[in-house]
Amino acid sequence: MMIIHPIQQKHARVPRLVSVIIGAYNSARHIGETIDTMLAQTYQPMELIIVDDGSTDDTWQVLQSYGERIVAVRQANGGVPAARNTGLLHARGEFIALMDHDDLCMPERIAAQIALLDQHPEVGLCCTEFSAFSDKGPIAERYSPCYYAQCTADRGGPAGQFPRKTTLDVAACLPTPASEPVDVPVYMGSVYDTMACGNFAHPPTVLFRAALIDQIGGFDPEARLCTDWDWLVRAARVTDFAYIDRPLLNYRRSNTQISSERYSKNSSVDVVMVAERIVARDPELRQRRGPALRKLLSEVTIDAAYANSEDRPGLAISLLIKAALRYGAFNGTAARALFKALMPDALLSMARRGRGTAGAKA
């Protein structure tokens, strides 16, 4: 397997140390709260590496206020993959955890994940369930079925992506260790074929053995907004994954994050690019999962066409042609995308105003 974006680490790895990597861009408002939840983890030893990815606000000043409690690195803006890779360069840990700049961790998160990896040496990467909130308050206690298409109830939820089940006692991981077992469901096994059809491991909940970086490399900048999915598929190809069925992260929803609607036009195109690369990399995968991969490629291509049909009609039409000729796909979404791409701006605006007037009368 080809190593994509090799990482030449600056330091020797320290046994049992967990390196937590956080990329931060214009994060002054929330980064302190995020750091505090990581410093409150029940697991030690741990180092917290925060990469200021070219912020123009007071992010760097906030990081400096933590002194030696964190490792702060500053660089020109390069996006998520560049920030993650810089963190990997500086990481000294035998284990590496990912985290986003505005999310909050439960205090037992790292301890529980390390306990899982200790008990199952065949597992190279562990993710967890997560809750969600916004500035208005809680959104959902279990958010993965809402966030990932692969985790909907009709697909068995997150557990349905894994071939086997066990339990993990997290009693000793809690801030106040419990005297009785606190057993949490855990699902694990090979998920490569499933992960290739769509991500379901939430990146800010991921913790993995640093040795994985030697096998598959770091995060590919060319994958852009889908760099996490690209990397997770490469990881799933060489190691088993595990999922702890307990919310160990509280995910902040806002309109400034990559997953929000304002980024959908660009991210939809990146999804197409990464999906095509995943399929092209592995002929055996294509043989095993041909129909599922063809369905995936047709769906993401049409979705990208629809997302770009108004602002970039030429791109939308080229994507629709690809979906029709290469994958034999043309559905209702494709028809609407074609209509919007071909309709002059003035007529599209009139139609939009007409819908607004009709809604107001109703």
Number of C-alpha atoms within 10 A of each C-alpha: 10 10 13 15 15 16 17 14 17 11 11 11 17 14 11 13 18 28 26 24 27 26 26 28 23 17 22 20 13 17 23 18 15 18 24 13 15 23 17 13 20 21 22 12 13 22 20 22 25 27 27 24 25 18 18 13 13 13 21 23 10 16 24 13 11 14 10 10 14 18 19 18 17 15 13 11 15 14 16 23 22 22 28 27 24 23 26 25 15 19 27 23 24 17 25 26 25 20 26 20 25 23 21 26 25 18 20 22 25 26 18 26 27 20 16 22 20 11 10 13 10 14 19 21 27 25 25 26 21 24 19 22 18 13 9 7 9 14 16 15 14 16 18 23 19 14 14 16 16 23 22 15 13 10 13 13 18 23 20 15 23 20 11 13 13 11 14 18 15 21 18 18 22 18 14 10 13 12 8 10 12 15 12 15 14 20 21 22 18 19 20 20 18 18 21 24 20 19 19 23 26 21 17 23 27 21 26 23 19 21 15 18 21 13 16 21 21 25 28 20 18 14 20 22 23 25 21 21 24 24 18 23 20 25 23 20 18 15 16 20 26 29 26 26 19 18 20 22 23 25 24 20 18 14 11 10 13 15 14 12 13 12 14 17 18 15 21 21 24 20 24 22 18 20 23 16 13 20 19 11 13 12 11 10 16 17 10 11 15 14 11 15 23 19 15 18 24 23 20 20 30 30 24 25 31 27 21 24 26 21 13 14 21 15 17 28 22 13 25 26 19 17 23 17 11 12 16 12 19 16 13 9 14 26 14 14 25 20 17 20 23 16 15 11 13 9 11 16 12 11 12 11 12 12 11 12 11 9 9 8 6 6
